[in-house]
């Protein structure tokens, strides 16, 4: 049901994108996050986080495109500036990672990204760019967000930068905590 709501949001946005060049960013609707306030800060407290980029909607070198995207997301998280790196290093904390996929099939969500990383099936851009980002602890989803936009000319387009930065900021749930409906802090 959660995936259906997210897909409906993106589907509606896709229709609207035909009329304009808006950037639409959405988060998972309703319960389901396992993100708790401070998870991303903890995962990045050493200064970096492993980041997998799936898909290259504009052609060219996949590694160059992935490096470009990793540079675009730098500084887009709250708190300290975090470097998004290719592989685990002294400044990253295993098993945390971020996965960002471009033009993955509509049925792929953050849960899938956490499990498949950069092996996610993707397609080129045919007018509308779709992006999905997931913050993961190993293969387990902590939080995710979705975006789409039309009229993007390539990786150097300011609108593409806007999509990448907005989706990265939206990766952390509003108010920085889960929306599971439960309250374990009852006094």
C-alpha positions as CSV (number, residue, x, y, z in Angstrom):
1,X,0.0,0.0,0.0
2,X,2.9,2.4,0.8
3,X,4.4,1.7,-2.5
4,X,1.1,2.4,-4.2
5,X,0.7,5.7,-2.6
6,X,4.2,6.7,-3.6
7,X,3.6,5.5,-7.1
8,X,0.4,7.4,-7.3
9,X,2.1,10.6,-6.2
10,X,4.8,10.1,-8.8
11,X,2.3,9.2,-11.5
12,X,0.2,12.3,-10.8
13,X,3.4,14.4,-10.8
14,X,4.3,12.8,-14.2
15,X,1.1,14.1,-15.7
16,X,1.7,17.5,-14.3
17,X,5.3,17.6,-15.6
18,X,4.0,17.4,-19.1
19,X,2.6,21.0,-18.6
20,X,5.7,22.5,-16.9
21,X,9.3,21.8,-15.9
22,X,8.6,21.5,-12.2
23,X,10.7,19.4,-9.8
24,X,8.5,17.1,-7.6
25,X,10.0,15.6,-4.5
26,X,8.1,13.2,-2.2
27,X,8.7,11.1,0.8
28,X,7.3,7.7,1.8
29,X,3.7,8.3,2.9
30,X,2.6,6.9,6.3
31,X,4.2,4.4,8.6
32,X,7.1,2.3,7.6
33,X,10.2,4.2,8.3
34,X,12.8,2.7,10.7
35,X,14.6,6.0,10.9
36,X,15.0,7.6,14.3
37,X,16.3,11.1,15.0
38,X,20.0,11.1,14.8
39,X,20.5,8.0,12.6
40,X,22.1,9.8,9.7
41,X,24.2,11.9,12.1
42,X,25.4,8.7,13.7
43,X,26.1,7.0,10.4
44,X,28.1,10.0,9.1
45,X,29.8,11.1,12.3
46,X,33.3,10.1,11.0
47,X,32.8,12.3,7.9
48,X,31.7,10.1,5.1
49,X,29.1,7.5,3.9
50,X,29.3,4.9,1.2
51,X,27.1,6.0,-1.7
52,X,26.0,3.8,-4.6
53,X,24.7,5.5,-7.8
54,X,22.5,3.3,-10.0
55,X,21.8,4.4,-13.6
56,X,23.1,7.1,-15.9
57,X,20.2,8.7,-17.7
58,X,22.4,10.9,-19.9
59,X,24.9,8.4,-21.4
60,X,28.7,8.7,-21.2
61,X,30.9,7.3,-18.5
62,X,29.0,5.7,-15.6
63,X,31.9,6.3,-13.1
64,X,32.2,10.0,-14.2
65,X,28.4,10.5,-13.8
66,X,28.4,8.8,-10.4
67,X,31.3,11.0,-9.2
68,X,29.5,14.1,-10.4
69,X,26.4,13.1,-8.5
70,X,28.4,12.3,-5.3
71,X,29.9,15.8,-5.5
72,X,26.4,17.3,-6.0
73,X,25.1,15.8,-2.7
74,X,28.0,17.0,-0.6
75,X,26.7,19.5,2.0
76,X,23.0,18.6,1.5
77,X,22.6,16.9,4.9
78,X,22.0,18.7,8.1
79,X,24.8,19.1,10.6
80,X,28.4,18.5,9.6
81,X,29.3,18.3,5.9
82,X,29.4,14.7,4.8
83,X,31.4,13.3,1.9
84,X,29.6,10.6,-0.2
85,X,32.2,8.1,-1.1
86,X,32.5,5.1,-3.5
87,X,33.6,2.5,-0.9
88,X,34.1,2.1,2.8
89,X,37.1,4.0,4.3
90,X,38.3,5.1,7.8
91,X,35.8,7.9,7.8
92,X,32.7,5.8,6.9
93,X,30.7,3.6,9.3
94,X,29.8,0.1,8.1
95,X,27.1,-1.0,7.3
96,X,25.4,2.3,6.6
97,X,25.1,3.5,3.0
98,X,23.1,5.7,0.6
99,X,21.8,4.4,-2.7
100,X,20.5,6.9,-5.4
101,X,18.9,5.4,-8.5
102,X,17.9,7.3,-11.7
103,X,15.0,6.0,-13.8
104,X,14.6,2.7,-12.0
105,X,11.4,0.8,-12.8
106,X,8.4,2.4,-11.0
107,X,8.0,-0.7,-8.8
108,X,11.5,-0.3,-7.3
109,X,11.5,1.4,-3.9
110,X,14.0,2.2,-1.1
111,X,13.7,-1.4,0.3
112,X,14.8,-2.7,-3.1
113,X,17.6,-0.2,-3.4
114,X,19.1,-1.2,0.0
115,X,19.3,-4.8,-1.2
116,X,20.5,-4.3,-4.8
117,X,22.6,-1.1,-4.5
118,X,24.0,-0.1,-7.8
119,X,22.8,-3.3,-9.5
120,X,19.3,-1.8,-9.8
121,X,17.9,-1.9,-13.3
122,X,17.6,1.6,-14.9
123,X,16.7,3.2,-18.2
124,X,17.7,6.3,-20.1
125,X,15.7,9.5,-19.8
126,X,12.7,9.8,-22.1
127,X,11.5,13.3,-21.1
128,X,11.0,12.7,-17.4
129,X,13.8,12.0,-15.0
130,X,12.9,9.8,-12.0
131,X,15.1,9.5,-9.0
132,X,14.8,7.4,-5.8
133,X,17.2,7.7,-2.8
134,X,17.5,5.4,0.2
135,X,19.4,5.6,3.4
136,X,20.2,2.1,4.5
137,X,21.7,0.1,7.4
138,X,23.0,-2.9,5.5
139,X,20.1,-4.2,3.4
140,X,17.5,-2.6,5.7
141,X,15.8,0.6,4.7
142,X,16.1,3.5,7.2
143,X,14.4,6.2,5.0
144,X,13.8,7.1,1.4
145,X,12.5,9.8,-1.0
146,X,11.4,10.1,-4.6
147,X,11.7,12.8,-7.2
148,X,10.9,13.5,-10.8
149,X,11.4,16.4,-13.2
150,X,11.0,17.0,-16.9
151,X,13.0,19.2,-19.2
152,X,16.5,18.3,-17.9
153,X,19.2,18.6,-20.6
154,X,22.0,16.7,-18.9
155,X,24.1,16.2,-15.8
156,X,25.3,19.8,-16.1
157,X,21.8,21.2,-16.1
158,X,21.0,23.3,-13.0
159,X,17.6,21.6,-12.8
160,X,19.4,18.2,-12.4
161,X,21.5,19.7,-9.6
162,X,18.3,20.9,-8.0
163,X,16.7,17.4,-8.2
164,X,19.8,15.7,-6.7
165,X,20.1,18.2,-3.9
166,X,16.4,18.3,-3.0
167,X,16.0,14.5,-3.0
168,X,19.1,14.2,-0.7
169,X,17.7,16.7,1.7
170,X,14.3,14.9,1.6
171,X,16.0,11.5,2.4
172,X,15.7,12.2,6.1
173,X,12.0,12.1,7.3
174,X,10.3,15.3,8.5
175,X,11.0,16.0,12.1
176,X,13.9,13.5,11.9
177,X,12.0,10.6,13.4
178,X,9.9,7.6,12.4
179,X,6.2,7.8,11.6
180,X,5.2,4.4,12.9
181,X,2.3,5.6,15.0
182,X,3.7,4.1,18.1
183,X,5.1,6.0,21.1
184,X,7.5,4.2,23.4
185,X,8.1,7.3,25.4
186,X,4.9,7.3,27.3
187,X,5.4,8.6,30.9
